[in-house]
C-alpha cells in the first residue's frame, strides 16, 4: 500500500533506513498537505457567485 509519507520520502530520494525515521511526517502534517490541495481545488471550481471564507479559530 502506497502512503503519502512513503511517496514524499521516495520523492526526496531517501534510501538510507536511518534517515527514513528522521523524515517521518506526523499525521497532522500529512492531513494539512492534503487539505491544502483540496482547498485549491475547491476555490478553482467555485462559481463566481460563491465565496470561501476560512476564519482563524
Phi and psi restraints in degrees (range 20) as a CNS / XPLOR table:
assign (resid 1 and name C) (resid 2 and name N)
       (resid 2 and name CA) (resid 2 and name C) 1.0 -90.6 20.0 2
assign (resid 2 and name N) (resid 2 and name CA)
       (resid 2 and name C) (resid 3 and name N) 1.0 129.1 20.0 2
assign (resid 2 and name C) (resid 3 and name N)
       (resid 3 and name CA) (resid 3 and name C) 1.0 -115.3 20.0 2
assign (resid 3 and name N) (resid 3 and name CA)
       (resid 3 and name C) (resid 4 and name N) 1.0 162.3 20.0 2
assign (resid 3 and name C) (resid 4 and name N)
       (resid 4 and name CA) (resid 4 and name C) 1.0 -64.0 20.0 2
assign (resid 4 and name N) (resid 4 and name CA)
       (resid 4 and name C) (resid 5 and name N) 1.0 -37.4 20.0 2
assign (resid 4 and name C) (resid 5 and name N)
       (resid 5 and name CA) (resid 5 and name C) 1.0 -62.8 20.0 2
assign (resid 5 and name N) (resid 5 and name CA)
       (resid 5 and name C) (resid 6 and name N) 1.0 -46.5 20.0 2
assign (resid 5 and name C) (resid 6 and name N)
       (resid 6 and name CA) (resid 6 and name C) 1.0 -66.3 20.0 2
assign (resid 6 and name N) (resid 6 and name CA)
       (resid 6 and name C) (resid 7 and name N) 1.0 -34.8 20.0 2
assign (resid 6 and name C) (resid 7 and name N)
       (resid 7 and name CA) (resid 7 and name C) 1.0 -66.2 20.0 2
assign (resid 7 and name N) (resid 7 and name CA)
       (resid 7 and name C) (resid 8 and name N) 1.0 -42.4 20.0 2
assign (resid 7 and name C) (resid 8 and name N)
       (resid 8 and name CA) (resid 8 and name C) 1.0 -63.3 20.0 2
assign (resid 8 and name N) (resid 8 and name CA)
       (resid 8 and name C) (resid 9 and name N) 1.0 -40.0 20.0 2
assign (resid 8 and name C) (resid 9 and name N)
       (resid 9 and name CA) (resid 9 and name C) 1.0 -67.7 20.0 2
assign (resid 9 and name N) (resid 9 and name CA)
       (resid 9 and name C) (resid 10 and name N) 1.0 -39.2 20.0 2
assign (resid 9 and name C) (resid 10 and name N)
       (resid 10 and name CA) (resid 10 and name C) 1.0 -66.9 20.0 2
assign (resid 10 and name N) (resid 10 and name CA)
       (resid 10 and name C) (resid 11 and name N) 1.0 -37.7 20.0 2
assign (resid 10 and name C) (resid 11 and name N)
       (resid 11 and name CA) (resid 11 and name C) 1.0 -64.6 20.0 2
assign (resid 11 and name N) (resid 11 and name CA)
       (resid 11 and name C) (resid 12 and name N) 1.0 -31.3 20.0 2
assign (resid 11 and name C) (resid 12 and name N)
       (resid 12 and name CA) (resid 12 and name C) 1.0 -78.9 20.0 2
assign (resid 12 and name N) (resid 12 and name CA)
       (resid 12 and name C) (resid 13 and name N) 1.0 -9.4 20.0 2
assign (resid 12 and name C) (resid 13 and name N)
       (resid 13 and name CA) (resid 13 and name C) 1.0 78.3 20.0 2
assign (resid 13 and name N) (resid 13 and name CA)
       (resid 13 and name C) (resid 14 and name N) 1.0 28.2 20.0 2
assign (resid 13 and name C) (resid 14 and name N)
       (resid 14 and name CA) (resid 14 and name C) 1.0 -81.7 20.0 2
assign (resid 14 and name N) (resid 14 and name CA)
       (resid 14 and name C) (resid 15 and name N) 1.0 120.8 20.0 2
assign (resid 14 and name C) (resid 15 and name N)
       (resid 15 and name CA) (resid 15 and name C) 1.0 -120.4 20.0 2
assign (resid 15 and name N) (resid 15 and name CA)
       (resid 15 and name C) (resid 16 and name N) 1.0 -18.9 20.0 2
assign (resid 15 and name C) (resid 16 and name N)
       (resid 16 and name CA) (resid 16 and name C) 1.0 -81.1 20.0 2
assign (resid 16 and name N) (resid 16 and name CA)
       (resid 16 and name C) (resid 17 and name N) 1.0 122.2 20.0 2
assign (resid 16 and name C) (resid 17 and name N)
       (resid 17 and name CA) (resid 17 and name C) 1.0 -61.2 20.0 2
assign (resid 17 and name N) (resid 17 and name CA)
       (resid 17 and name C) (resid 18 and name N) 1.0 -27.3 20.0 2
assign (resid 17 and name C) (resid 18 and name N)
       (resid 18 and name CA) (resid 18 and name C) 1.0 -66.1 20.0 2
assign (resid 18 and name N) (resid 18 and name CA)
       (resid 18 and name C) (resid 19 and name N) 1.0 -39.5 20.0 2
assign (resid 18 and name C) (resid 19 and name N)
       (resid 19 and name CA) (resid 19 and name C) 1.0 -77.2 20.0 2
assign (resid 19 and name N) (resid 19 and name CA)
       (resid 19 and name C) (resid 20 and name N) 1.0 -20.7 20.0 2
assign (resid 19 and name C) (resid 20 and name N)
       (resid 20 and name CA) (resid 20 and name C) 1.0 -61.2 20.0 2
assign (resid 20 and name N) (resid 20 and name CA)
       (resid 20 and name C) (resid 21 and name N) 1.0 -42.3 20.0 2
assign (resid 20 and name C) (resid 21 and name N)
       (resid 21 and name CA) (resid 21 and name C) 1.0 -65.0 20.0 2
assign (resid 21 and name N) (resid 21 and name CA)
       (resid 21 and name C) (resid 22 and name N) 1.0 -33.8 20.0 2
assign (resid 21 and name C) (resid 22 and name N)
       (resid 22 and name CA) (resid 22 and name C) 1.0 -72.6 20.0 2
assign (resid 22 and name N) (resid 22 and name CA)
       (resid 22 and name C) (resid 23 and name N) 1.0 -26.7 20.0 2
assign (resid 22 and name C) (resid 23 and name N)
       (resid 23 and name CA) (resid 23 and name C) 1.0 -96.6 20.0 2
assign (resid 23 and name N) (resid 23 and name CA)
       (resid 23 and name C) (resid 24 and name N) 1.0 5.8 20.0 2
assign (resid 23 and name C) (resid 24 and name N)
       (resid 24 and name CA) (resid 24 and name C) 1.0 -58.5 20.0 2
assign (resid 24 and name N) (resid 24 and name CA)
       (resid 24 and name C) (resid 25 and name N) 1.0 130.8 20.0 2
assign (resid 24 and name C) (resid 25 and name N)
       (resid 25 and name CA) (resid 25 and name C) 1.0 -96.0 20.0 2
assign (resid 25 and name N) (resid 25 and name CA)
       (resid 25 and name C) (resid 26 and name N) 1.0 129.6 20.0 2
assign (resid 25 and name C) (resid 26 and name N)
       (resid 26 and name CA) (resid 26 and name C) 1.0 -61.5 20.0 2
assign (resid 26 and name N) (resid 26 and name CA)
       (resid 26 and name C) (resid 27 and name N) 1.0 154.4 20.0 2
assign (resid 26 and name C) (resid 27 and name N)
       (resid 27 and name CA) (resid 27 and name C) 1.0 -57.9 20.0 2
assign (resid 27 and name N) (resid 27 and name CA)
       (resid 27 and name C) (resid 28 and name N) 1.0 -34.6 20.0 2
assign (resid 27 and name C) (resid 28 and name N)
       (resid 28 and name CA) (resid 28 and name C) 1.0 -61.6 20.0 2
assign (resid 28 and name N) (resid 28 and name CA)
       (resid 28 and name C) (resid 29 and name N) 1.0 -42.0 20.0 2
assign (resid 28 and name C) (resid 29 and name N)
       (resid 29 and name CA) (resid 29 and name C) 1.0 -65.7 20.0 2
assign (resid 29 and name N) (resid 29 and name CA)
       (resid 29 and name C) (resid 30 and name N) 1.0 -38.2 20.0 2
assign (resid 29 and name C) (resid 30 and name N)
       (resid 30 and name CA) (resid 30 and name C) 1.0 -64.9 20.0 2
assign (resid 30 and name N) (resid 30 and name CA)
       (resid 30 and name C) (resid 31 and name N) 1.0 -44.5 20.0 2
assign (resid 30 and name C) (resid 31 and name N)
       (resid 31 and name CA) (resid 31 and name C) 1.0 -62.3 20.0 2
assign (resid 31 and name N) (resid 31 and name CA)
       (resid 31 and name C) (resid 32 and name N) 1.0 -39.2 20.0 2
assign (resid 31 and name C) (resid 32 and name N)
       (resid 32 and name CA) (resid 32 and name C) 1.0 -62.9 20.0 2
assign (resid 32 and name N) (resid 32 and name CA)
       (resid 32 and name C) (resid 33 and name N) 1.0 -43.5 20.0 2
assign (resid 32 and name C) (resid 33 and name N)
       (resid 33 and name CA) (resid 33 and name C) 1.0 -63.9 20.0 2
assign (resid 33 and name N) (resid 33 and name CA)
       (resid 33 and name C) (resid 34 and name N) 1.0 -40.7 20.0 2
assign (resid 33 and name C) (resid 34 and name N)
       (resid 34 and name CA) (resid 34 and name C) 1.0 -67.2 20.0 2
assign (resid 34 and name N) (resid 34 and name CA)
       (resid 34 and name C) (resid 35 and name N) 1.0 -39.3 20.0 2
assign (resid 34 and name C) (resid 35 and name N)
       (resid 35 and name CA) (resid 35 and name C) 1.0 -63.6 20.0 2
assign (resid 35 and name N) (resid 35 and name CA)
       (resid 35 and name C) (resid 36 and name N) 1.0 -40.2 20.0 2
assign (resid 35 and name C) (resid 36 and name N)
       (resid 36 and name CA) (resid 36 and name C) 1.0 -59.9 20.0 2
assign (resid 36 and name N) (resid 36 and name CA)
       (resid 36 and name C) (resid 37 and name N) 1.0 -42.9 20.0 2
assign (resid 36 and name C) (resid 37 and name N)
       (resid 37 and name CA) (resid 37 and name C) 1.0 -64.4 20.0 2
assign (resid 37 and name N) (resid 37 and name CA)
       (resid 37 and name C) (resid 38 and name N) 1.0 -39.5 20.0 2
assign (resid 37 and name C) (resid 38 and name N)
       (resid 38 and name CA) (resid 38 and name C) 1.0 -68.3 20.0 2
assign (resid 38 and name N) (resid 38 and name CA)
       (resid 38 and name C) (resid 39 and name N) 1.0 -38.1 20.0 2
assign (resid 38 and name C) (resid 39 and name N)
       (resid 39 and name CA) (resid 39 and name C) 1.0 -64.7 20.0 2
assign (resid 39 and name N) (resid 39 and name CA)
       (resid 39 and name C) (resid 40 and name N) 1.0 -41.7 20.0 2
assign (resid 39 and name C) (resid 40 and name N)
       (resid 40 and name CA) (resid 40 and name C) 1.0 -61.7 20.0 2
assign (resid 40 and name N) (resid 40 and name CA)
       (resid 40 and name C) (resid 41 and name N) 1.0 -43.1 20.0 2
assign (resid 40 and name C) (resid 41 and name N)
       (resid 41 and name CA) (resid 41 and name C) 1.0 -60.9 20.0 2
assign (resid 41 and name N) (resid 41 and name CA)
       (resid 41 and name C) (resid 42 and name N) 1.0 -45.9 20.0 2
assign (resid 41 and name C) (resid 42 and name N)
       (resid 42 and name CA) (resid 42 and name C) 1.0 -60.5 20.0 2
assign (resid 42 and name N) (resid 42 and name CA)
       (resid 42 and name C) (resid 43 and name N) 1.0 -48.2 20.0 2
assign (resid 42 and name C) (resid 43 and name N)
       (resid 43 and name CA) (resid 43 and name C) 1.0 -65.6 20.0 2
assign (resid 43 and name N) (resid 43 and name CA)
       (resid 43 and name C) (resid 44 and name N) 1.0 -32.7 20.0 2
assign (resid 43 and name C) (resid 44 and name N)
       (resid 44 and name CA) (resid 44 and name C) 1.0 -71.4 20.0 2
assign (resid 44 and name N) (resid 44 and name CA)
       (resid 44 and name C) (resid 45 and name N) 1.0 -28.3 20.0 2
assign (resid 44 and name C) (resid 45 and name N)
       (resid 45 and name CA) (resid 45 and name C) 1.0 -101.9 20.0 2
assign (resid 45 and name N) (resid 45 and name CA)
       (resid 45 and name C) (resid 46 and name N) 1.0 4.4 20.0 2
assign (resid 45 and name C) (resid 46 and name N)
       (resid 46 and name CA) (resid 46 and name C) 1.0 -76.4 20.0 2
assign (resid 46 and name N) (resid 46 and name CA)
       (resid 46 and name C) (resid 47 and name N) 1.0 142.6 20.0 2
assign (resid 46 and name C) (resid 47 and name N)
       (resid 47 and name CA) (resid 47 and name C) 1.0 -67.6 20.0 2
assign (resid 47 and name N) (resid 47 and name CA)
       (resid 47 and name C) (resid 48 and name N) 1.0 158.5 20.0 2
assign (resid 47 and name C) (resid 48 and name N)
       (resid 48 and name CA) (resid 48 and name C) 1.0 -65.5 20.0 2
assign (resid 48 and name N) (resid 48 and name CA)
       (resid 48 and name C) (resid 49 and name N) 1.0 -16.2 20.0 2
assign (resid 48 and name C) (resid 49 and name N)
       (resid 49 and name CA) (resid 49 and name C) 1.0 -84.9 20.0 2
assign (resid 49 and name N) (resid 49 and name CA)
       (resid 49 and name C) (resid 50 and name N) 1.0 -6.1 20.0 2
assign (resid 49 and name C) (resid 50 and name N)
       (resid 50 and name CA) (resid 50 and name C) 1.0 -106.8 20.0 2
assign (resid 50 and name N) (resid 50 and name CA)
       (resid 50 and name C) (resid 51 and name N) 1.0 153.9 20.0 2
assign (resid 50 and name C) (resid 51 and name N)
       (resid 51 and name CA) (resid 51 and name C) 1.0 -137.7 20.0 2
assign (resid 51 and name N) (resid 51 and name CA)
       (resid 51 and name C) (resid 52 and name N) 1.0 140.5 20.0 2
assign (resid 51 and name C) (resid 52 and name N)
       (resid 52 and name CA) (resid 52 and name C) 1.0 -105.8 20.0 2
assign (resid 52 and name N) (resid 52 and name CA)
       (resid 52 and name C) (resid 53 and name N) 1.0 132.6 20.0 2
assign (resid 52 and name C) (resid 53 and name N)
       (resid 53 and name CA) (resid 53 and name C) 1.0 -129.1 20.0 2
assign (resid 53 and name N) (resid 53 and name CA)
       (resid 53 and name C) (resid 54 and name N) 1.0 124.9 20.0 2
assign (resid 53 and name C) (resid 54 and name N)
       (resid 54 and name CA) (resid 54 and name C) 1.0 -117.8 20.0 2
assign (resid 54 and name N) (resid 54 and name CA)
       (resid 54 and name C) (resid 55 and name N) 1.0 89.3 20.0 2
assign (resid 54 and name C) (resid 55 and name N)
       (resid 55 and name CA) (resid 55 and name C) 1.0 -70.9 20.0 2
assign (resid 55 and name N) (resid 55 and name CA)
       (resid 55 and name C) (resid 56 and name N) 1.0 145.3 20.0 2
assign (resid 55 and name C) (resid 56 and name N)
       (resid 56 and name CA) (resid 56 and name C) 1.0 -72.7 20.0 2
assign (resid 56 and name N) (resid 56 and name CA)
       (resid 56 and name C) (resid 57 and name N) 1.0 132.6 20.0 2
